[in-house]
Amino acid sequence: MTVHARSEHARGAAAARRLARVARRYLAALALPSAELSLLLVGDRAIRSLNRRWRGKDRATDVLSFPAAGPGPLLGDVVISLDTARRAAAEEGRALGDELDRYLAHGLLHLLGHDHERPADARRMARAEDALVGQGMVTAAALEGSGSKVESQARSKSRSRSSSRSSSRSRSRSRSRSRSRSRSRVAMP
């Protein structure tokens, strides 16, 4: 198996070398000894540009997969945003390497034909990711309640909601008290 890994991110060289080793392990676990894979680490600006060009979505994302055009050992390219991985790892309390492993597994499985748009496909992809990394992105998204869509924007919104729940609760209680006071003022002349 051959894994080509490089980084266009100023601080990604060591992460790219590490991901190449992890990719070889994943390919072996998937029984793909003659597969060839290309990995690229970039920043948010570059992945946003790719996401806009190829998916019509003008925002940064965590990982993009570009399958090879035809049959053969080349599976395709996996592009990972190191900036997004750093933020997500910090927000989730996970090591950066673990977050990158999740992105790699997710992207690799997309190259192999997995998808998460329909519930049955999402369950199948979640099982495959979990087998590679423990808890993959699809399973994590389902547990967070963001459904089968697994984009960093959806996860970020979910994280923002959960991290601000306590402040939302206090704002809600405050509004409730305020409404109660208003009602009582209205009810009492």
N, CA, C and O atoms as a DFTB+ gen file, in Angstrom:
756 C
 N C O
     1  1       0.834      -1.178       0.000
     2  2       0.000       0.000       0.000
     3  2       0.877       1.239       0.000
     4  3       1.977       1.258       0.553
     5  1       0.352       2.268      -0.638
     6  2       1.102       3.507      -0.753
     7  2       0.249       4.651      -0.249
     8  3      -0.906       4.803      -0.645
     9  1       0.824       5.448       0.621
    10  2       0.133       6.631       1.127
    11  2       1.038       7.830       0.877
    12  3       2.176       7.884       1.345
    13  1       0.507       8.783       0.133
    14  2       1.212      10.033      -0.127
    15  2       0.587      11.078       0.783
    16  3      -0.600      11.381       0.658
    17  1       1.372      11.629       1.694
    18  2       0.838      12.630       2.616
    19  2       1.723      13.860       2.579
    20  3       2.950      13.771       2.621
    21  1       1.074      15.004       2.501
    22  2       1.827      16.256       2.569
    23  2       0.958      17.322       3.220
    24  3      -0.252      17.160       3.372
    25  1       1.599      18.402       3.594
    26  2       0.897      19.484       4.246
    27  2       1.163      20.792       3.534
    28  3       2.306      21.116       3.209
    29  1       0.109      21.536       3.296
    30  2       0.240      22.904       2.807
    31  2       0.055      23.880       3.969
    32  3       0.111      25.097       3.790
    33  1      -0.162      23.333       5.148
    34  2      -0.335      24.145       6.357
    35  2       1.043      24.343       6.975
    36  3       1.841      23.407       7.044
    37  1       1.318      25.553       7.420
    38  2       2.638      25.879       7.972
    39  2       3.031      24.980       9.139
    40  3       4.216      24.710       9.338
    41  1       2.052      24.514       9.911
    42  2       2.362      23.697      11.084
    43  2       1.875      22.256      10.932
    44  3       1.553      21.605      11.925
    45  1       1.819      21.757       9.701
    46  2       1.215      20.445       9.501
    47  2       2.138      19.312       9.106
    48  3       1.666      18.189       8.930
    49  1       3.420      19.549       8.958
    50  2       4.336      18.506       8.471
    51  2       4.339      17.269       9.369
    52  3       4.225      16.147       8.876
    53  1       4.467      17.462      10.667
    54  2       4.495      16.313      11.585
    55  2       3.155      15.585      11.586
    56  3       3.112      14.355      11.633
    57  1       2.068      16.340      11.534
    58  2       0.729      15.724      11.499
    59  2       0.548      14.919      10.219
    60  3      -0.071      13.856      10.246
    61  1       1.074      15.402       9.108
    62  2       0.959      14.681       7.834
    63  2       1.724      13.357       7.904
    64  3       1.230      12.330       7.438
    65  1       2.920      13.378       8.481
    66  2       3.695      12.133       8.616
    67  2       2.950      11.133       9.502
    68  3       2.878       9.945       9.188
    69  1       2.401      11.624      10.603
    70  2       1.651      10.760      11.514
    71  2       0.417      10.182      10.812
    72  3       0.131       8.991      10.936
    73  1      -0.313      11.031      10.075
    74  2      -1.512      10.559       9.379
    75  2      -1.178       9.509       8.318
    76  3      -1.981       8.611       8.066
    77  1      -0.027       9.609       7.708
    78  2       0.378       8.597       6.726
    79  2       0.498       7.233       7.402
    80  3       0.067       6.222       6.848
    81  1       1.079       7.206       8.591
    82  2       1.184       5.940       9.345
    83  2      -0.195       5.407       9.721
    84  3      -0.465       4.212       9.595
    85  1      -1.061       6.305      10.184
    86  2      -2.422       5.901      10.574
    87  2      -3.183       5.397       9.347
    88  3      -3.911       4.408       9.429
    89  1      -3.016       6.071       8.217
    90  2      -3.694       5.649       6.985
    91  2      -3.270       4.239       6.582
    92  3      -4.107       3.444       6.154
    93  1      -2.000       3.922       6.710
    94  2      -1.534       2.566       6.390
    95  2      -2.205       1.542       7.309
    96  3      -2.595       0.459       6.874
    97  1      -2.328       1.902       8.570
    98  2      -3.000       1.012       9.521
    99  2      -4.476       0.822       9.145
   100  3      -4.990      -0.296       9.194
   101  1      -5.149       1.905       8.775
   102  2      -6.557       1.811       8.370
   103  2      -6.708       0.965       7.102
   104  3      -7.616       0.139       7.008
   105  1      -5.827       1.172       6.140
   106  2      -5.908       0.404       4.890
   107  2      -5.699      -1.084       5.164
   108  3      -6.369      -1.927       4.568
   109  1      -4.774      -1.403       6.061
   110  2      -4.550      -2.803       6.428
   111  2      -5.798      -3.371       7.114
   112  3      -6.206      -4.495       6.823
   113  1      -6.400      -2.603       8.018
   114  2      -7.606      -3.057       8.723
   115  2      -8.773      -3.259       7.757
   116  3      -9.641      -4.099       7.994
   117  1      -8.791      -2.494       6.678
   118  2      -9.847      -2.609       5.677
   119  2      -9.505      -3.631       4.588
   120  3     -10.229      -3.756       3.600
   121  1      -8.411      -4.352       4.772
   122  2      -7.960      -5.371       3.819
   123  2      -7.757      -4.786       2.424
   124  3      -8.242      -5.328       1.431
   125  1      -7.032      -3.673       2.369
   126  2      -6.720      -3.014       1.096
   127  2      -5.203      -2.883       0.936
   128  3      -4.680      -1.770       0.890
   129  1      -4.491      -4.021       0.852
   130  2      -3.026      -3.984       0.835
   131  2      -2.417      -3.337      -0.411
   132  3      -1.273      -2.885      -0.366
   133  1      -3.155      -3.285      -1.514
   134  2      -2.572      -2.688      -2.724
   135  2      -3.117      -1.293      -3.007
   136  3      -2.877      -0.737      -4.078
   137  1      -3.841      -0.735      -2.063
   138  2      -4.449       0.580      -2.265
   139  2      -3.414       1.693      -2.232
   140  3      -2.352       1.577      -1.621
   141  1      -3.769       2.775      -2.915
   142  2      -2.955       3.982      -2.918
   143  2      -3.858       5.135      -2.489
   144  3      -4.993       5.252      -2.952
   145  1      -3.351       5.973      -1.613
   146  2      -4.143       7.055      -1.048
   147  2      -3.302       8.324      -0.992
   148  3      -2.103       8.283      -0.720
   149  1      -3.952       9.441      -1.254
   150  2      -3.289      10.738      -1.158
   151  2      -3.948      11.539      -0.047
   152  3      -5.172      11.661      -0.003
   153  1      -3.123      12.093       0.863
   154  2      -3.607      12.906       1.978
   155  2      -3.003      14.297       1.889
   156  3      -1.821      14.457       1.583
   157  1      -3.825      15.299       2.161
   158  2      -3.345      16.669       2.144
   159  2      -3.910      17.408       3.349
   160  3      -5.123      17.426       3.559
   161  1      -3.038      18.013       4.133
   162  2      -3.451      18.861       5.253
   163  2      -3.381      20.310       4.801
   164  3      -2.377      20.759       4.247
   165  1      -4.474      21.036       5.051
   166  2      -4.552      22.437       4.652
   167  2      -5.146      23.247       5.799
   168  3      -5.498      22.706       6.847
   169  1      -5.248      24.546       5.578
   170  2      -5.909      25.426       6.534
   171  2      -7.356      25.661       6.125
   172  3      -7.803      25.178       5.085
   173  1      -8.074      26.396       6.940
   174  2      -9.482      26.662       6.661
   175  2      -9.701      27.409       5.347
   176  3     -10.664      27.145       4.628
   177  1      -8.807      28.336       5.045
   178  2      -8.972      29.119       3.805
   179  2      -8.937      28.201       2.574
   180  3      -9.766      28.334       1.674
   181  1      -7.990      27.287       2.543
   182  2      -7.864      26.378       1.391
   183  2      -9.030      25.401       1.315
   184  3      -9.550      25.149       0.228
   185  1      -9.450      24.846       2.454
   186  2     -10.544      23.873       2.398
   187  2     -11.865      24.574       2.076
   188  3     -12.749      23.986       1.453
   189  1     -11.991      25.818       2.499
   190  2     -13.197      26.583       2.140
   191  2     -13.256      26.786       0.635
   192  3     -14.316      26.654       0.022
   193  1     -12.129      27.105       0.051
   194  2     -12.064      27.290      -1.398
   195  2     -12.438      26.002      -2.133
   196  3     -13.201      26.034      -3.099
   197  1     -11.905      24.876      -1.677
   198  2     -12.243      23.586      -2.288
   199  2     -13.720      23.237      -2.084
   200  3     -14.381      22.742      -2.997
   201  1     -14.216      23.494      -0.903
   202  2     -15.613      23.206      -0.593
   203  2     -16.537      24.046      -1.478
   204  3     -17.558      23.553      -1.958
   205  1     -16.181      25.300      -1.689
   206  2     -16.963      26.194      -2.553
   207  2     -16.914      25.710      -3.999
   208  3     -17.936      25.661      -4.683
   209  1     -15.723      25.356      -4.453
   210  2     -15.554      24.954      -5.855
   211  2     -16.231      23.627      -6.174
   212  3     -16.887      23.503      -7.208
   213  1     -16.083      22.642      -5.308
   214  2     -16.554      21.293      -5.622
   215  2     -17.912      20.932      -5.035
   216  3     -18.581      20.026      -5.532
   217  1     -18.323      21.630      -3.987
   218  2     -19.601      21.284      -3.357
   219  2     -20.578      22.457      -3.334
   220  3     -21.731      22.302      -2.931
   221  1     -20.115      23.629      -3.767
   222  2     -20.995      24.792      -3.778
   223  2     -21.319      25.324      -2.393
   224  3     -22.312      26.031      -2.218
   225  1     -20.494      24.995      -1.405
   226  2     -20.717      25.443      -0.027
   227  2     -19.583      26.377       0.366
   228  3     -18.433      25.954       0.478
   229  1     -19.905      27.635       0.572
   230  2     -18.892      28.651       0.842
   231  2     -18.581      28.749       2.327
   232  3     -18.876      29.753       2.975
   233  1     -17.982      27.691       2.850
   234  2     -17.562      27.666       4.254
   235  2     -16.491      26.595       4.410
   236  3     -16.388      25.660       3.616
   237  1     -15.709      26.766       5.451
   238  2     -14.699      25.749       5.764
   239  2     -15.420      24.502       6.247
   240  3     -16.528      24.579       6.780
   241  1     -14.798      23.377       6.061
   242  2     -15.325      22.110       6.561
   243  2     -14.159      21.321       7.136
   244  3     -13.012      21.762       7.059
   245  1     -14.443      20.172       7.704
   246  2     -13.381      19.409       8.350
   247  2     -12.592      18.539       7.379
   248  3     -11.361      18.536       7.409
   249  1     -13.293      17.801       6.518
   250  2     -12.632      16.868       5.617
   251  2     -13.397      16.782       4.299
   252  3     -14.628      16.794       4.280
   253  1     -12.658      16.696       3.210
   254  2     -13.237      16.484       1.886
   255  2     -12.575      15.270       1.261
   256  3     -11.385      15.020       1.453
   257  1     -13.372      14.519       0.508
   258  2     -12.859      13.332      -0.180
   259  2     -13.092      13.476      -1.666
   260  3     -14.162      13.902      -2.102
   261  1     -12.092      13.120      -2.436
   262  2     -12.172      13.180      -3.883
   263  2     -11.802      11.805      -4.436
   264  3     -10.619      11.495      -4.569
   265  1     -12.802      10.975      -4.759
   266  2     -12.523       9.620      -5.245
   267  2     -11.767       9.638      -6.580
   268  3     -11.906      10.569      -7.374
   269  1     -10.979       8.607      -6.805
   270  2     -10.253       8.461      -8.067
   271  2     -11.269       8.285      -9.189
   272  3     -12.387       7.820      -8.969
   273  1     -10.860       8.662     -10.386
   274  2     -11.765       8.650     -11.534
   275  2     -12.130       7.257     -12.034
   276  3     -13.198       7.085     -12.621
   277  1     -11.301       6.286     -11.825
   278  2     -11.597       4.971     -12.381
   279  2     -11.090       3.849     -11.509
   280  3     -10.545       4.078     -10.429
   281  1     -11.275       2.632     -11.986
   282  2     -10.796       1.481     -11.210
   283  2      -9.268       1.460     -11.151
   284  3      -8.583       1.998     -12.021
   285  1      -8.775       0.843     -10.133
   286  2      -7.326       0.754      -9.954
   287  2      -6.988       0.899      -8.498
   288  3      -7.875       1.040      -7.656
   289  1      -5.714       0.864      -8.199
   290  2      -5.307       0.915      -6.788
   291  2      -5.516       2.288      -6.134
   292  3      -5.662       2.372      -4.914
   293  1      -5.531       3.377      -6.944
   294  2      -5.679       4.708      -6.363
   295  2      -7.113       4.908      -5.885
   296  3      -8.050       4.902      -6.682
   297  1      -7.274       5.087      -4.572
   298  2      -8.605       5.330      -4.004
   299  2      -9.039       6.767      -4.232
   300  3     -10.204       7.027      -4.532
   301  1      -8.101       7.706      -4.092
   302  2      -8.412       9.116      -4.266
   303  2      -7.664       9.968      -3.264
   304  3      -6.648       9.559      -2.702
   305  1      -8.197      11.174      -3.052
   306  2      -7.554      12.166      -2.191
   307  2      -8.444      12.487      -1.000
   308  3      -9.662      12.604      -1.132
   309  1      -7.820      12.628       0.158
   310  2      -8.507      13.097       1.364
   311  2      -7.822      14.391       1.770
   312  3      -6.609      14.428       1.975
   313  1      -8.619      15.458       1.883
   314  2      -8.103      16.765       2.268
   315  2      -8.679      17.105       3.637
   316  3      -9.894      17.062       3.831
   317  1      -7.819      17.439       4.574
   318  2      -8.225      17.691       5.957
   319  2      -7.792      19.094       6.368
   320  3      -6.667      19.516       6.098
   321  1      -8.705      19.809       7.025
   322  2      -8.365      21.127       7.558
   323  2      -7.753      20.977       8.943
   324  3      -8.426      20.558       9.885
   325  1      -6.491      21.317       9.063
   326  2      -5.809      21.273      10.348
   327  2      -6.382      22.321      11.301
   328  3      -6.465      22.087      12.507
   329  1      -6.779      23.481      10.761
   330  2      -7.364      24.533      11.604
   331  2      -8.671      24.051      12.239
   332  3      -8.888      24.229      13.438
   333  1      -9.531      23.444      11.434
   334  2     -10.804      22.939      11.949
   335  2     -10.553      21.830      12.964
   336  3     -11.213      21.774      14.002
   337  1      -9.605      20.950      12.669
   338  2      -9.286      19.855      13.590
   339  2      -8.801      20.399      14.935
   340  3      -9.191      19.888      15.984
   341  1      -7.963      21.423      14.911
   342  2      -7.464      22.013      16.162
   343  2      -8.616      22.581      16.996
   344  3      -8.697      22.351      18.203
   345  1      -9.504      23.327      16.330
   346  2     -10.643      23.916      17.056
   347  2     -11.551      22.838      17.628
   348  3     -11.932      22.891      18.798
   349  1     -11.896      21.861      16.796
   350  2     -12.808      20.798      17.244
   351  2     -12.192      19.997      18.384
   352  3     -12.877      19.660      19.350
   353  1     -10.914      19.695      18.275
   354  2     -10.239      18.934      19.333
   355  2     -10.283      19.708      20.648
   356  3     -10.563      19.133      21.700
   357  1     -10.009      21.002      20.592
   358  2     -10.038      21.829      21.804
   359  2     -11.453      21.893      22.381
   360  3     -11.641      21.776      23.592
   361  1     -12.439      22.079      21.512
   362  2     -13.829      22.175      21.976
   363  2     -14.328      20.864      22.580
   364  3     -15.102      20.869      23.537
   365  1     -13.885      19.755      22.021
   366  2     -14.358      18.440      22.466
   367  2     -13.471      17.821      23.548
   368  3     -13.795      16.768      24.097
   369  1     -12.349      18.483      23.850
   370  2     -11.432      17.938      24.850
   371  2     -10.731      16.680      24.364
   372  3     -10.461      15.767      25.145
   373  1     -10.443      16.638      23.088
   374  2      -9.813      15.483      22.467
   375  2      -8.408      15.883      22.005
   376  3      -8.162      17.052      21.709
   377  1      -7.509      14.937      21.944
   378  2      -6.169      15.207      21.412
   379  2      -6.274      15.496      19.913
   380  3      -7.108      14.911      19.221
   381  1      -5.434      16.391      19.421
   382  2      -5.456      16.736      18.001
   383  2      -5.275      15.493      17.133
   384  3      -5.970      15.336      16.130
   385  1      -4.357      14.616      17.504
   386  2      -4.133      13.399      16.728
   387  2      -5.385      12.541      16.622
   388  3      -5.672      11.979      15.565
   389  1      -6.127      12.442      17.717
   390  2      -7.374      11.665      17.698
   391  2      -8.400      12.291      16.768
   392  3      -9.110      11.581      16.056
   393  1      -8.481      13.620      16.770
   394  2      -9.431      14.315      15.888
   395  2      -9.045      14.099      14.427
   396  3      -9.903      13.843      13.582
   397  1      -7.750      14.203      14.137
   398  2      -7.283      13.970      12.763
   399  2      -7.555      12.535      12.329
   400  3      -7.911      12.292      11.177
   401  1      -7.389      11.584      13.247
   402  2      -7.686      10.175      12.925
   403  2      -9.148      10.011      12.535
   404  3      -9.463       9.272      11.602
   405  1     -10.038      10.691      13.239
   406  2     -11.466      10.622      12.925
   407  2     -11.728      11.187      11.527
   408  3     -12.480      10.600      10.749
   409  1     -11.114      12.319      11.212
   410  2     -11.307      12.935       9.894
   411  2     -10.782      12.019       8.794
   412  3     -11.409      11.862       7.747
   413  1      -9.628      11.422       9.046
   414  2      -9.039      10.510       8.068
   415  2      -9.952       9.309       7.824
   416  3     -10.216       8.955       6.675
   417  1     -10.433       8.684       8.895
   418  2     -11.329       7.534       8.752
   419  2     -12.576       7.932       7.981
   420  3     -13.021       7.196       7.099
   421  1     -13.139       9.076       8.299
   422  2     -14.351       9.555       7.633
   423  2     -14.100       9.764       6.132
   424  3     -14.869       9.303       5.289
   425  1     -13.021      10.461       5.826
   426  2     -12.697      10.722       4.421
   427  2     -12.385       9.453       3.649
   428  3     -12.818       9.298       2.508
   429  1     -11.645       8.556       4.254
   430  2     -11.294       7.291       3.616
   431  2     -12.549       6.473       3.310
   432  3     -12.677       5.905       2.225
   433  1     -13.461       6.417       4.261
   434  2     -14.696       5.656       4.034
   435  2     -15.548       6.276       2.928
   436  3     -16.220       5.554       2.192
   437  1     -15.528       7.593       2.804
   438  2     -16.219       8.221       1.669
   439  2     -15.596       7.754       0.347
   440  3     -16.308       7.485      -0.620
   441  1     -14.271       7.662       0.317
   442  2     -13.609       7.184      -0.909
   443  2     -14.029       5.760      -1.252
   444  3     -14.044       5.376      -2.422
   445  1     -14.366       4.984      -0.239
   446  2     -14.765       3.590      -0.448
   447  2     -16.266       3.447      -0.709
   448  3     -16.786       2.333      -0.785
   449  1     -16.953       4.575      -0.846
   450  2     -18.367       4.529      -1.212
   451  2     -19.354       4.708      -0.075
   452  3     -20.564       4.681      -0.298
   453  1     -18.861       4.889       1.136
   454  2     -19.777       5.111       2.260
   455  2     -20.368       6.512       2.187
   456  3     -19.760       7.434       1.643
   457  1     -21.565       6.651       2.746
   458  2     -22.223       7.944       2.808
   459  2     -23.054       8.004       4.076
   460  3     -23.256       6.984       4.734
   461  1     -23.534       9.181       4.424
   462  2     -24.325       9.323       5.650
   463  2     -25.556      10.190       5.433
   464  3     -26.081      10.768       6.385
   465  1     -26.018      10.286       4.199
   466  2     -27.188      11.104       3.910
   467  2     -28.488      10.428       4.333
   468  3     -29.383      11.087       4.864
   469  1     -28.600       9.144       4.109
   470  2     -29.809       8.401       4.508
   471  2     -29.508       7.640       5.794
   472  3     -28.374       7.210       6.006
   473  1     -30.510       7.468       6.655
   474  2     -30.276       6.812       7.957
   475  2     -29.604       5.443       7.858
   476  3     -28.687       5.161       8.629
   477  1     -30.033       4.587       6.931
   478  2     -29.424       3.251       6.827
   479  2     -27.951       3.368       6.426
   480  3     -27.104       2.640       6.942
   481  1     -27.654       4.285       5.505
   482  2     -26.263       4.493       5.083
   483  2     -25.435       5.067       6.232
   484  3     -24.279       4.691       6.426
   485  1     -26.038       5.975       6.984
   486  2     -25.336       6.587       8.115
   487  2     -24.989       5.529       9.160
   488  3     -23.893       5.548       9.721
   489  1     -25.914       4.607       9.423
   490  2     -25.627       3.542      10.400
   491  2     -24.482       2.663       9.905
   492  3     -23.600       2.292      10.679
   493  1     -24.498       2.335       8.635
   494  2     -23.438       1.503       8.059
   495  2     -22.080       2.222       8.139
   496  3     -21.068       1.620       8.500
   497  1     -22.078       3.502       7.800
   498  2     -20.829       4.265       7.847
   499  2     -20.360       4.427       9.292
   500  3     -19.163       4.352       9.570
   501  1     -21.295       4.649      10.202
   502  2     -20.935       4.803      11.624
   503  2     -20.263       3.539      12.137
   504  3     -19.262       3.619      12.850
   505  1     -20.795       2.375      11.788
   506  2     -20.178       1.113      12.228
   507  2     -18.761       0.980      11.666
   508  3     -17.846       0.557      12.372
   509  1     -18.585       1.340      10.400
   510  2     -17.257       1.244       9.780
   511  2     -16.273       2.219      10.434
   512  3     -15.129       1.856      10.704
   513  1     -16.716       3.453      10.687
   514  2     -15.845       4.428      11.366
   515  2     -15.490       3.963      12.764
   516  3     -14.332       4.015      13.179
   517  1     -16.500       3.509      13.481
   518  2     -16.270       3.064      14.858
   519  2     -15.276       1.912      14.911
   520  3     -14.479       1.818      15.844
   521  1     -15.321       1.033      13.910
   522  2     -14.381      -0.092      13.865
   523  2     -12.946       0.408      13.693
   524  3     -12.007      -0.214      14.190
   525  1     -12.779       1.523      12.995
   526  2     -11.436       2.066      12.781
   527  2     -10.950       2.937      13.929
   528  3      -9.788       2.843      14.326
   529  1     -11.823       3.785      14.471
   530  2     -11.356       4.792      15.434
   531  2     -12.007       4.754      16.811
   532  3     -11.687       5.588      17.658
   533  1     -12.876       3.846      17.048
   534  2     -13.575       3.834      18.350
   535  2     -14.909       4.520      18.225
   536  3     -15.940       3.852      18.155
   537  1     -14.916       5.840      18.196
   538  2     -16.149       6.574      17.944
   539  2     -15.874       7.537      16.803
   540  3     -15.129       8.506      16.948
   541  1     -16.484       7.253      15.680
   542  2     -16.280       8.075      14.495
   543  2     -17.152       9.310      14.485
   544  3     -17.905       9.561      15.426
   545  1     -17.047      10.079      13.416
   546  2     -17.765      11.336      13.288
   547  2     -19.266      11.136      13.137
   548  3     -20.047      11.925      13.668
   549  1     -19.683      10.096      12.424
   550  2     -21.113       9.867      12.210
   551  2     -21.777       9.489      13.525
   552  3     -22.847      10.005      13.848
   553  1     -21.163       8.601      14.283
   554  2     -21.716       8.213      15.587
   555  2     -21.763       9.417      16.517
   556  3     -22.768       9.637      17.192
   557  1     -20.699      10.189      16.561
   558  2     -20.659      11.370      17.430
   559  2     -21.757      12.355      17.048
   560  3     -22.416      12.917      17.923
   561  1     -21.959      12.568      15.751
   562  2     -22.999      13.493      15.306
   563  2     -24.376      12.992      15.711
   564  3     -25.230      13.776      16.126
   565  1     -24.592      11.689      15.591
   566  2     -25.885      11.118      15.979
   567  2     -26.099      11.278      17.484
   568  3     -27.205      11.588      17.927
   569  1     -25.049      11.069      18.261
   570  2     -25.163      11.216      19.708
   571  2     -25.411      12.667      20.109
   572  3     -26.078      12.937      21.108
   573  1     -24.867      13.603      19.320
   574  2     -25.074      15.024      19.590
   575  2     -26.438      15.484      19.110
   576  3     -26.864      16.601      19.406
   577  1     -27.128      14.618      18.363
   578  2     -28.459      14.981      17.893
   579  2     -28.464      15.802      16.623
   580  3     -29.462      16.451      16.311
   581  1     -27.354      15.787      15.875
   582  2     -27.340      16.564      14.641
   583  2     -27.666      15.702      13.433
   584  3     -27.411      16.114      12.301
   585  1     -28.223      14.517      13.645
   586  2     -28.679      13.688      12.528
   587  2     -27.549      13.095      11.742
   588  3     -26.448      12.898      12.257
   589  1     -27.821      12.812      10.495
   590  2     -26.829      12.125       9.681
   591  2     -25.935      13.089       8.922
   592  3     -24.997      12.638       8.265
   593  1     -26.177      14.388       8.976
   594  2     -25.295      15.356       8.320
   595  2     -24.071      15.537       9.200
   596  3     -24.184      15.798      10.398
   597  1     -22.909      15.396       8.597
   598  2     -21.705      15.451       9.415
   599  2     -20.754      16.481       8.850
   600  3     -19.719      16.140       8.277
   601  1     -21.104      17.723       9.012
   602  2     -20.210      18.783       8.585
   603  2     -19.820      19.577       9.814
   604  3     -20.557      19.613      10.800
   605  1     -18.701      20.190       9.757
   606  2     -18.227      20.913      10.933
   607  2     -19.188      22.008      11.354
   608  3     -19.305      22.296      12.545
   609  1     -19.879      22.627      10.406
   610  2     -20.832      23.664      10.763
   611  2     -21.918      23.110      11.672
   612  3     -22.265      23.728      12.678
   613  1     -22.456      21.946      11.321
   614  2     -23.521      21.341      12.123
   615  2     -22.991      20.987      13.504
   616  3     -23.665      21.222      14.507
   617  1     -21.776      20.417      13.564
   618  2     -21.222      20.060      14.855
   619  2     -20.929      21.310      15.676
   620  3     -21.135      21.323      16.889
   621  1     -20.447      22.360      15.014
   622  2     -20.153      23.586      15.742
   623  2     -21.411      24.160      16.355
   624  3     -21.405      24.594      17.507
   625  1     -22.502      24.165      15.582
   626  2     -23.761      24.673      16.113
   627  2     -24.194      23.843      17.302
   628  3     -24.649      24.378      18.313
   629  1     -24.050      22.522      17.178
   630  2     -24.445      21.635      18.258
   631  2     -23.598      21.897      19.496
   632  3     -24.115      21.951      20.613
   633  1     -22.287      22.061      19.290
   634  2     -21.396      22.336      20.418
   635  2     -21.732      23.669      21.052
   636  3     -21.729      23.799      22.276
   637  1     -22.024      24.672      20.213
   638  2     -22.358      25.984      20.746
   639  2     -23.607      25.903      21.592
   640  3     -23.682      26.501      22.665
   641  1     -24.596      25.153      21.103
   642  2     -25.833      25.003      21.868
   643  2     -25.551      24.341      23.201
   644  3     -26.022      24.797      24.243
   645  1     -24.758      23.232      23.166
   646  2     -24.536      22.520      24.422
   647  2     -23.670      23.338      25.370
   648  3     -23.881      23.292      26.582
   649  1     -22.711      24.076      24.853
   650  2     -21.858      24.858      25.739
   651  2     -22.596      26.069      26.284
   652  3     -22.225      26.599      27.331
   653  1     -23.630      26.513      25.590
   654  2     -24.351      27.675      26.086
   655  2     -25.670      27.291      26.736
   656  3     -26.484      28.159      27.051
   657  1     -25.890      25.979      26.942
   658  2     -27.147      25.565      27.568
   659  2     -27.343      26.194      28.931
   660  3     -28.426      26.682      29.254
   661  1     -26.277      26.180      29.737
   662  2     -26.439      26.724      31.081
   663  2     -26.755      28.209      31.031
   664  3     -27.597      28.684      31.793
   665  1     -26.094      28.958      30.141
   666  2     -26.409      30.376      30.063
   667  2     -27.791      30.573      29.455
   668  3     -28.492      31.518      29.815
   669  1     -28.196      29.690      28.532
   670  2     -29.542      29.775      27.962
   671  2     -30.574      29.501      29.038
   672  3     -31.597      30.180      29.119
   673  1     -30.297      28.491      29.872
   674  2     -31.238      28.176      30.943
   675  2     -31.409      29.368      31.878
   676  3     -32.522      29.704      32.283
   677  1     -30.283      30.000      32.211
   678  2     -30.400      31.132      33.125
   679  2     -31.112      32.298      32.444
   680  3     -31.890      32.999      33.090
   681  1     -30.861      32.520      31.142
   682  2     -31.582      33.567      30.418
   683  2     -33.062      33.229      30.357
   684  3     -33.920      34.097      30.513
   685  1     -33.351      31.936      30.125
   686  2     -34.732      31.495      30.050
   687  2     -35.432      31.688      31.388
   688  3     -36.564      32.170      31.437
   689  1     -34.757      31.309      32.478
   690  2     -35.340      31.505      33.803
   691  2     -35.572      32.986      34.062
   692  3     -36.597      33.384      34.616
   693  1     -34.609      33.786      33.654
   694  2     -34.717      35.217      33.848
   695  2     -35.909      35.775      33.062
   696  3     -36.678      36.580      33.586
   697  1     -36.060      35.339      31.790
   698  2     -37.204      35.779      30.990
   699  2     -38.506      35.320      31.609
   700  3     -39.491      36.059      31.636
   701  1     -38.503      34.075      32.116
   702  2     -39.696      33.535      32.760
   703  2     -40.088      34.385      33.954
   704  3     -41.253      34.749      34.117
   705  1     -39.109      34.697      34.785
   706  2     -39.382      35.534      35.946
   707  2     -39.877      36.896      35.517
   708  3     -40.788      37.464      36.119
   709  1     -39.261      37.412      34.463
   710  2     -39.654      38.709      33.943
   711  2     -41.094      38.683      33.454
   712  3     -41.875      39.589      33.743
   713  1     -41.445      37.609      32.693
   714  2     -42.822      37.468      32.212
   715  2     -43.777      37.344      33.379
   716  3     -44.853      37.943      33.370
   717  1     -43.390      36.562      34.397
   718  2     -44.246      36.402      35.572
   719  2     -44.479      37.745      36.240
   720  3     -45.601      38.084      36.617
   721  1     -43.401      38.501      36.379
   722  2     -43.548      39.820      36.995
   723  2     -44.430      40.711      36.146
   724  3     -45.263      41.452      36.666
   725  1     -44.243      40.635      34.816
   726  2     -45.064      41.445      33.921
   727  2     -46.520      41.057      34.051
   728  3     -47.393      41.918      34.154
   729  1     -46.785      39.750      34.046
   730  2     -48.161      39.282      34.169
   731  2     -48.756      39.746      35.486
   732  3     -49.899      40.197      35.552
   733  1     -47.945      39.622      36.542
   734  2     -48.481      40.010      37.843
   735  2     -48.744      41.521      37.878
   736  3     -49.693      41.975      38.517
   737  1     -47.906      42.287      37.195
   738  2     -48.144      43.735      37.151
   739  2     -49.421      44.039      36.370
   740  3     -50.212      44.908      36.736
   741  1     -49.592      43.284      35.272
   742  2     -50.785      43.509      34.471
   743  2     -52.011      43.083      35.252
   744  3     -53.034      43.767      35.229
   745  1     -51.916      41.952      35.949
   746  2     -53.072      41.447      36.677
   747  2     -53.411      42.323      37.879
   748  3     -54.571      42.417      38.282
   749  1     -52.419      42.945      38.431
   750  2     -52.688      43.781      39.613
   751  2     -52.700      45.242      39.214
   752  3     -51.734      45.745      38.640
   753  1     -53.781      45.914      39.515
   754  2     -53.868      47.330      39.131
   755  2     -52.909      48.211      39.873
   756  3     -52.879      49.421      39.646
